[in-house]
Every structure is written in structure tokens, then in C-alpha cells.
Amino acid sequence: MNKDQVKGRVNEAAGKVKEVAGKVTGSASTEVKGTAQKVAGKTQAAYGDAKEKAQKPG
């Protein structure tokens, strides 16, 4: 597992928490920021997955 995969998954989880907190508190701004962070985390994790796959022989 490379650092992009780890950071991406951490950002994805943090974004999900922020998104849920925004829903619970009724803060649309926090919810949107959480959604954006979650998407960015998924993208970074996918990049890390692709990088990992490209480095494996075969």
C-alpha cells in the first residue's frame, strides 16, 4: 500500500464524517465540504491503486 492509497482513504473517511456532521447539524456548507473531501479522497486512492498496479510485474 503506497502513501497515495493511505492518504486517499483517510481523506475519504474524514470527508464522510464531515458530510454526516453537516447533515446532522443542518450545515449545508459542512456537508458540501465533506462531500468534496470524500470525492478527493476517492480520487487520490484510485490514483494510488493505479500506481501500485503499474509497479507490479506481470
Phi and psi in degrees as GROMACS dihedral restraints (atoms count N, CA, C in turn):
[ dihedral_restraints ]
;  ai    aj    ak    al  type     phi  dphi    fc
    3     4     5     6     1   -97.5    20    10
    4     5     6     7     1   173.0    20    10
    6     7     8     9     1   -65.9    20    10
    7     8     9    10     1   -30.4    20    10
    9    10    11    12     1   -66.6    20    10
   10    11    12    13     1   -38.5    20    10
   12    13    14    15     1   -64.5    20    10
   13    14    15    16     1   -45.1    20    10
   15    16    17    18     1   -65.1    20    10
   16    17    18    19     1   -51.3    20    10
   18    19    20    21     1   -61.6    20    10
   19    20    21    22     1   -38.8    20    10
   21    22    23    24     1   -63.0    20    10
   22    23    24    25     1   -44.0    20    10
   24    25    26    27     1   -69.8    20    10
   25    26    27    28     1   -34.6    20    10
   27    28    29    30     1   -65.6    20    10
   28    29    30    31     1   -46.0    20    10
   30    31    32    33     1   -63.3    20    10
   31    32    33    34     1   -37.7    20    10
   33    34    35    36     1   -62.6    20    10
   34    35    36    37     1   -45.0    20    10
   36    37    38    39     1   -66.2    20    10
   37    38    39    40     1   -43.3    20    10
   39    40    41    42     1   -63.4    20    10
   40    41    42    43     1   -38.9    20    10
   42    43    44    45     1   -64.2    20    10
   43    44    45    46     1   -39.7    20    10
   45    46    47    48     1   -63.6    20    10
   46    47    48    49     1   -42.5    20    10
   48    49    50    51     1   -61.9    20    10
   49    50    51    52     1   -45.8    20    10
   51    52    53    54     1   -63.3    20    10
   52    53    54    55     1   -40.2    20    10
   54    55    56    57     1   -61.9    20    10
   55    56    57    58     1   -46.6    20    10
   57    58    59    60     1   -65.5    20    10
   58    59    60    61     1   -40.7    20    10
   60    61    62    63     1   -61.4    20    10
   61    62    63    64     1   -39.3    20    10
   63    64    65    66     1   -63.7    20    10
   64    65    66    67     1   -39.8    20    10
   66    67    68    69     1   -66.0    20    10
   67    68    69    70     1   -44.1    20    10
   69    70    71    72     1   -65.0    20    10
   70    71    72    73     1   -42.3    20    10
   72    73    74    75     1   -85.9    20    10
   73    74    75    76     1    -9.7    20    10
   75    76    77    78     1    79.4    20    10
   76    77    78    79     1    19.1    20    10
   78    79    80    81     1   -94.9    20    10
   79    80    81    82     1   103.2    20    10
   81    82    83    84     1   -63.7    20    10
   82    83    84    85     1   -35.7    20    10
   84    85    86    87     1   -61.7    20    10
   85    86    87    88     1   -47.8    20    10
   87    88    89    90     1   -64.8    20    10
   88    89    90    91     1   -39.5    20    10
   90    91    92    93     1   -62.5    20    10
   91    92    93    94     1   -44.2    20    10
   93    94    95    96     1   -66.8    20    10
   94    95    96    97     1   -41.5    20    10
   96    97    98    99     1   -62.5    20    10
   97    98    99   100     1   -39.8    20    10
   99   100   101   102     1   -64.6    20    10
  100   101   102   103     1   -42.6    20    10
  102   103   104   105     1   -62.3    20    10
  103   104   105   106     1   -43.2    20    10
  105   106   107   108     1   -63.6    20    10
  106   107   108   109     1   -41.9    20    10
  108   109   110   111     1   -66.0    20    10
  109   110   111   112     1   -38.5    20    10
  111   112   113   114     1   -63.7    20    10
  112   113   114   115     1   -44.9    20    10
  114   115   116   117     1   -64.3    20    10
  115   116   117   118     1   -42.4    20    10
  117   118   119   120     1   -62.5    20    10
  118   119   120   121     1   -39.6    20    10
  120   121   122   123     1   -64.5    20    10
  121   122   123   124     1   -42.1    20    10
  123   124   125   126     1   -62.1    20    10
  124   125   126   127     1   -41.2    20    10
  126   127   128   129     1   -64.4    20    10
  127   128   129   130     1   -45.0    20    10
  129   130   131   132     1   -65.4    20    10
  130   131   132   133     1   -39.7    20    10
  132   133   134   135     1   -65.4    20    10
  133   134   135   136     1   -40.4    20    10
  135   136   137   138     1   -64.1    20    10
  136   137   138   139     1   -39.6    20    10
  138   139   140   141     1   -61.2    20    10
  139   140   141   142     1   -44.9    20    10
  141   142   143   144     1   -62.6    20    10
  142   143   144   145     1   -39.6    20    10
  144   145   146   147     1   -61.9    20    10
  145   146   147   148     1   -44.7    20    10
  147   148   149   150     1   -65.0    20    10
  148   149   150   151     1   -40.6    20    10
  150   151   152   153     1   -63.5    20    10
  151   152   153   154     1   -42.2    20    10
  153   154   155   156     1   -63.4    20    10
  154   155   156   157     1   -44.3    20    10
  156   157   158   159     1   -64.8    20    10
  157   158   159   160     1   -38.0    20    10
  159   160   161   162     1   -68.2    20    10
  160   161   162   163     1   -27.8    20    10
  162   163   164   165     1   -81.8    20    10
  163   164   165   166     1   -18.2    20    10
  165   166   167   168     1   -79.2    20    10
  166   167   168   169     1   134.8    20    10
  168   169   170   171     1   -71.9    20    10
  169   170   171   172     1   149.3    20    10
